[in-house]
Amino acid sequence: MQPDLSAVRPRYLKTPDAATHLGLSPRTLEKHRCYGTGPVYRRLGGRIVYAIDDLDAWATRGTRKSTSDPGIGVVYPARRRPTED
């Protein structure tokens, strides 16, 4: 008897699905990956995948209750961060 695969929740998402999960465009997520400002990713046989828990953890760093709330972390924009010399 075959297991019911329709009840299996995916653990990893490819870039387009990960971007949809976060409400971003795939290109924005690719830029985050290049600049090192995005969520943790994995390279599996040449494919880039994201664990759903890692996507949620990254997005949670940007959680705020008000504009004066410092929050628990920072979600940087998808661009090169200035280096501190």
Number of C-alpha atoms within 10 A of each C-alpha: 3 4 7 7 7 6 7 8 7 8 10 18 18 15 19 15 16 21 19 13 14 15 9 13 15 17 13 15 21 17 16 18 17 13 15 15 19 21 20 15 17 13 9 8 6 7 9 15 19 20 18 17 13 15 20 13 13 19 16 15 14 14 15 13 8 8 7 7 9 12 14 10 13 14 14 15 13 18 14 13 11 6 5 4 3
